[in-house]
Amino acid sequence: MTAPTLSIDDFKGALGSWASGVTVVTTELDGLVYGITVSSFSSLSVDPVLVLVSLADTNHLPRMIRQSGRFAISILAEGQEDVSKYFATSGRDPAPAFDPAIPTEQWVTGCPLIPGAIAQLDCELHEALPGGDHTIIVGRVVGARFDPDRAPLIYFRRAYRSLAER
Ligand SMILES: Cc1cc2nc3c(=O)[nH]c(=O)nc-3n(C[C@H](O)[C@H](O)[C@H](O)COP(=O)(O)O)c2cc1C
């Protein structure tokens, strides 16, 4: 049987069928902070404690994380679409501070974390691996916190959604 020819639209449509949470990944380098919206987050290992994200090489972020050696992941809560949209906006250069409308906090590594997120992970860079036109950033978790009572922001088929308890 002949395999169907793969179209990029089908590839993207298939990937868009994967419902995910939404995170903001940030780093700090020489007083500059930078962050982007990322859904390619995954747990990886318990011993050692590792997580991963995959970041497009067209972004500043993979290069900055390689240099800073640290990053933070904030898992967004339901209602934080504005935060997701802000950090998914193209063409922002690294800036000395985020939009003041989006306050941040910091702990172990000094990377900015998004308040109001349902979970936050502070990471040291464990490994940066090539992944096509992306870089797979593996982080060793040095701090973690979560709020068990709040719901996550969901992204599915290019739209923000909420969990529906059935
Ligand atoms: C819901 C959502 C998930 C995203 N996930 C990723 C991701 O996993 N990896 C990535 O590199 N970009 C991802 N992006 C796109 C980046 O957020 C976007 O390209 C980046 O903010 C653009 O910034 P820049 O052009 O200044 O580099 C995602 C965007 C959205 C809206």
The ligand as a Gaussian input file, in Angstrom:
#p B3LYP/6-31G(d) Opt

LIG

0 1
 C       -0.408000      28.501000      22.343000
 C        0.956000      28.739000      21.718000
 C        1.946000      27.782000      21.868000
 C        3.245000      27.983000      21.338000
 N        4.202000      27.024000      21.534000
 C        5.451000      27.228000      21.045000
 C        6.476000      26.253000      21.277000
 O        6.257000      25.219000      21.884000
 N        7.721000      26.515000      20.785000
 C        8.004000      27.673000      20.108000
 O        9.149000      27.846000      19.709000
 N        7.050000      28.602000      19.865000
 C        5.786000      28.414000      20.323000
 N        4.819000      29.346000      20.113000
 C        5.140000      30.528000      19.323000
 C        5.923000      31.557000      20.123000
 O        5.238000      31.950000      21.300000
 C        6.167000      32.797000      19.221000
 O        6.771000      32.368000      18.041000
 C        7.092000      33.772000      19.834000
 O        6.509000      34.390000      20.954000
 C        7.441000      34.846000      18.805000
 O        8.409000      35.683000      19.370000
 P        9.641000      36.242000      18.507000
 O        9.186000      36.366000      17.106000
 O        9.972000      37.527000      19.164000
 O       10.737000      35.257000      18.655000
 C        3.534000      29.177000      20.630000
 C        2.514000      30.151000      20.476000
 C        1.248000      29.931000      21.015000
 C        0.184000      30.975000      20.843000

